Structures are given as structure tokens and as C-alpha cells.
Amino acid sequence: MPIAFTLSAYVARRFAAMAILLILALTGLVALFDFIELLRRAATRADAGFALVITIAGLRLPYVMLQILPFGILLGGIIAFWRLARSSELVVARAAGVSAWGFLLGPALVALCLGTLAITVVSPLSAAMFSRAERLDATYLRNASGPATLAGGRLWLRQADTDLDPGGTIIMAGRPELGQGGFRLRDVSLWRMSAADRPLVRVESPEARLVDGTWALRDAVSFGANRQPGLPAPLVVPTTLTPDRIEDSFASPDTLSFWALPEFIEILEASGFSATKHRLHFHSLLSTPLLAVAMSLLAAGFSMRQSRRGDVARTLGFGVGAGFALFLLDKVAEEFGQAGTLPVELAAWAPSVAGLMLALALLLHLEDG
């Protein structure tokens, strides 16, 4: 038992060092291509300088690291186990009576810790930084911004400029309701803005309905420049917003941390909107530690195979091919999950479970024949 524990700890250290190195290297490589793409897009924007491009690319680094984590673990594990096999350390371990299951416990625990760290620590950092990067990208490189956000259970809307509202209109309301009666807001506060983004008129209403390209406000009380309230009366405000546009503009799942997703999902569903994308993203994050373990065992299976047959190129090819196959499975399952064809839980967990089953089957075949 002490020999197996010592060997497992040694293999775990070698695996952890190589996996972290590959995660950082792949993150840097992907970030470089992202930086070049941002430079290309910024070339046609007079107000987008080199410092802005550097800022956006830097803010996206944690997000890129989260996406690249499984591949970093897979490739790092293949290299680490291949080097152990090439130096005959695995052969000596087997000769000493230590099975593959004995020295793979350490690397599996390392992968589990990396996956857990990714969703509990890196995910909140990634969400905050990626959200800031998307805002900068939308403002300076795309000249667009989402009209809707949910914050603290309240909905904030900013609709496009019209002839009547040269500066646009800002609407703050309670949780939206989407039912048979259409899209409805309660406890509405509306500000009509000037072209210089100064409030011209404030309107308070207990209810607003989105009807045929207009906001129909009931018992609206207007406050002019003198801050004196007018008499309650119906009010119609033109708008280009639709329920679909409002729903599509809600915060992307990638801009919400692992800890914030459950509350946001609850708010969306209580408001009558679909939270399928956010639930799918939440379960995908939950499955990350299991996927990391699957990748570590998959790497061991292909590397142990190479130690017996001596074919490095084929080993790396099979390992990379298996990783991309799981990536494609994940994307296909995600599409089916978002379309509602598959249950969200199945779509999110299927790639991780499939990878783990494949790795265990390969190890059982190599170890026990």
C-alpha cells in the first residue's frame, strides 16, 4: 500500500505539471488568434486603439481557459504518461505488482480538483471579465448593445431612438410576465431621454403592455421639468422591441458565474421566459469535473497502449481524435438540448459520461485483457 500511494503521488505530480503547462500553452495560443481577429476588426474603427484590443483580449483569457481545460488535461496527460512509459517507469511499477488502477488514482484526483477549481473559482472570474469584454466589444467594435438586462429581480430596458424620442427611452420595471395576455410589465418607471442623455420626462405606471409596436401604459403619471405630477391617464409609447428581442437580449450564460446562475434561472422562469440555455450551461459547468476525470483516464489509456506498442504518432492521433469526438458530441448534444429535443440534464452530462465510459473500457481492455 505505501508503494502504491507513493507511486500514485509521483505520477500525480508529473501529470499535474504537464496538464497545467498544456492548459496555459493552449490558452495562450487561442488567445493569440483571438487577439489577431480583434486587431483585424479594430482596424476599421477610428476609436478602437491598440490598448482597447489588448484589454478585450486580456479580459477573455479566463473564458478561453475554461473552454480549453478538457483538451489541456487530455494532451497534458498523454504527454505525461507517454514520458513515464518511455522511461520504463510504468513497466517497473507493473513489475512491482502495482496495477494501473493503483497509480491512476492520483492523476484522477488532480483532474477532479482542476475541474472543481474551474467551476468554483475561475467561472466567477471568467463571467465578470467576459461580461466586461463583451460590453467593450459591443460598444467599440460592433456599435451595438443588448436592450435588456435583469438585475436584482428587476428588468431594465433601453429601446432604440425614434423620431419622438431622439435620445431613446429607458424603462425599469418589476419582473416581466409573458402569458396569454402578451408581454406585461408591472411597477413601471419610464424616462424619456434627450440626445445628450439627459432625462426629459419621467413616467410612473402600475402596468405596461407591449401591444402592436407600442407600450400601452395604464394610469400613467408624468413628471415634467418642474417635477410636478400630472393626472393619471393612459399613455402610448412607440417601440421597436418585441418579446423575442427582449428575451434574446438577456445576459448570455457565459457572462454569469456558476454561483449566480441558479438565481438568474429562477428569475427567468418566474417571469415566463425560457431558461433552457442557462440551465444547460449550468449543468455543463457541473459536469466539468467529471469530464476532467474522463480526459485524464482517456489520456492514460492511450499512453499505456503506446508503451506496449511503441507508436507515438498513432497514440497522439487517437488521443486528439477522441478529444475532438467528445467535443463534437458535446456540441451536438448542446444543440439538441437548446432545441428541447433532449432533456437539459442528458444533453449536458452525456459527453462527460460517454468519455468516462470510453476511458474505463479502454483501461479495462489494456489492464485486464
ABEGO torsion letter per residue (X at the ends): XAAAAAAAAAAAAAAAAAAAAAAAAAAAAAAAAAAAAAAAAAAABAABBAAAAAAAAAAAAAAAAAAAAAAAAAAAAAAAAAAAAAAGAAAAAAAAGBBAAAAAAAAAAAAAAAAAAAAAAAAAAAAAAAAAAAAAAAAAAAGBBBABBBBGGBBBBBBBBBAABAAEBBBBBBBBBBBAAEBBBBGBBBBBBBAAGBBABBBBBABBBBBGGBBBBBGBBBBBAAGBBBBBBBBBBBBABBAAAAAAABBBAAABBAAAAAAAAAAAAAAGBBAAAAAAAAAAAAAAAAAAAAAAAAAAAAAAAAAAAGBAAAAAAAAAAAAAAAAAAAAAAAAAAAAGABBAAAAAAAAAAAAAAAAAAAAAAAAAX
